[in-house]
Every structure is written in structure tokens, then in C-alpha cells.
């Protein structure tokens, strides 16, 4: 059987986040593939992780100010992604949390979408995005809602262009079914558990003297609630890593026992994860890589009990527990969870945390993705014959 020509389509490239980690591993599995994206403003320092590849981009790349304001061009995203020409490829692999899966592909092509999530802001999290920006009311809010309704309709229709969906968690598999009426195969995203490790000197979580949270400060991450919770825990110390548009809200919620580090290098994040008594996570996340990185460093997780955390953290009901959950996104619920954790923390073993995290290793992702695509390609080729 001849080797297929492969195109990889990503939403956009401007800075390195969790989605780009997945993209890098897809490129590693298929180094001969060509890369496509709405825009590509990625720094050269990050491009080595993509094998030096530069994406073939849409007309958005050439619009004045696009480097800084391309997200404001959201209504143009469907037209832009459809302008990318992938007609010359046998296999299209889209890495999509927004519009990449909507690239135009023919029935004769195999289109596999690795879906991080259906677009949150058009399906079920509008209030979390629009409210903090003051865009949930008035004429401007009405116009934005109408634009999001149109985008949701396009998102649903364009899902028919995908031959097979891969979901990054069972949670996202259920969202794909609800939004697109399609089934999906779960392949958990890759986590660099070789880099994130406990180090040579490992002390029990009970002996550590601070809690840690880290993320991009956007509304749905609810970092403000974690910070506010420590006003009810004045005898406990919280270290907060990250930055983002919610900075004013997050910093305003802080008491004197909260320390902000800003964004840090991966090596510093690893050091902080190794030394934390527990890692706090308040988002209803699609998967959530940071809780897995914390466990890889031997640190238990205190997480909101919805979304991907239920799949990555072993709660108190498990024999080899790696964390616990709180059931409500509120400062009081988080504070109560920390108190509960304090009462049982001697039962958490860094070895159990590390063992659990290794379920999500990079090599496992590469193997599962490669086998899935090869099987789908064989089946597709057999149908053509």
C-alpha cells in the first residue's frame, strides 16, 4: 500500500499551550505531513518543537494587526478555515478546539479530528466568556449572541466533514455526542511525565508548606475562587502561577497569604509542583494537563469534581487515591476541600500519584494515535478498492 499524503490542520499558532503540546506529538508521529493553520505567529523559540515547520495560513495572516487582534475576527474564522486548500492530501488530521475540524475535505479523503472540545463559547459556556467582559447585555451583546448562533450552526454542519472523531477524554466524547450527534474514540492527550517527575528527594505531601495553583487566568479556570478560598484559610499559604485577562479579579481576591509568581519557565513550574502540599484546580476542564503534571511530580490534586479531572485523579473512594474533589465552584467549597484534605493527607502517597500520571505518557499517545490512523487508512483504502 502506498504511503498517504497527510495534512495536519491546527486552529491557530500564536503561543504555546496545551493544544500545541498535542500538535507537536502529532507532528512527531507524522514528520512528513504539511501543516495548516488560520494564522502562524509562533515564536522561533517554540518552532523547533514542530520540527521547524511553518504553517500554510489563511487570509487572516495578511490582515493589518492580525498578530495582535486575530481573535476579534472570530466571525471570519469559518470562511478562513474553509479557504485552506487540503484537496491534494489523502489524510487530513485536524487538531481542533475551535474551527480546524471545519476545513473542507472531500468524501474521498480520510479526515480524522482530534477534538480537544467543541467550541465552548458557542455551545454551553457563553456566560463565562461574555459576562466578565461586559458583553452579555445591550445591543452589542445581542449582536455578539447572534454571531455566536451562526457560528454554532456552522460548527454543527461542518462536523459532517469529519470521518472519525477522537476525543481527548470521555467527558469530551459525551460533548461531541451532544453537540454533533457523533461517536468518538478516546485517546488521552500526551503528558511529559519524563520531564515532570518527583526528583531525587521526595518528601511526603503532609510535610510540605504551601499549596499551588497554575493556569492561564481566563474566566472558566476560576482562579479567583481558589485565591478567595485562602482568605478562609489564613494559616495556609497559596502560590499562584500564571497570568491573563482575569488578573484584576484574581489579585483583588487575594489575602496576605497568597503569593503570585507570574508566568514561569517549565523548570520552575516543576520545582513548585514537587514542593507543593497539594495542587488546586477549580475548572470544569476538558482534560486538564496540569493536574496530571502535578501527580507526575508526586503531588496530590484537589479538583472540581466535573470534567476531565474525574478521569485523571483517583478520589478517596479508590484504593490508591491521588486526590479529592469538591462539588461546587465556590470559595467556601474549595476551603472546605482543603480542610478535608488536611485531615486525610497522610493517606496520599507520592508513588501512587506518579503511577497514576504515567497512564498519560507521551509514548502511549504516539502509539494509540498511530494505530488509530493506520487502521482507519486501511479501512478507507479497502472501501475504495
Secondary structure as UniProt FT lines:
FT   STRAND          6..10
FT   HELIX           18..29
FT   TURN            30..32
FT   STRAND          34..37
FT   HELIX           44..47
FT   HELIX           48..50
FT   TURN            51..52
FT   STRAND          56..57
FT   HELIX           59..62
FT   TURN            64..65
FT   HELIX           66..69
FT   HELIX           70..76
FT   HELIX           77..82
FT   TURN            87..88
FT   STRAND          91..96
FT   HELIX           100..102
FT   TURN            107..108
FT   STRAND          110..115
FT   HELIX           120..123
FT   HELIX           126..130
FT   HELIX           131..133
FT   HELIX           138..158
FT   HELIX           159..161
FT   STRAND          164..167
FT   HELIX           170..180
FT   STRAND          184..186
FT   TURN            193..195
FT   HELIX           205..207
FT   STRAND          211..214
FT   HELIX           219..221
FT   HELIX           223..229
FT   TURN            230..231
FT   TURN            234..235
FT   STRAND          238..241
FT   TURN            245..246
FT   HELIX           247..252
FT   TURN            256..257
FT   STRAND          258..262
FT   HELIX           266..275
FT   STRAND          278..281
FT   HELIX           289..296
FT   TURN            297..298
FT   STRAND          301..304
FT   TURN            307..308
FT   HELIX           309..312
FT   TURN            316..317
FT   TURN            319..320
FT   STRAND          323..326
FT   HELIX           331..344
FT   HELIX           345..347
FT   HELIX           350..357
FT   HELIX           358..360
FT   HELIX           362..384
//
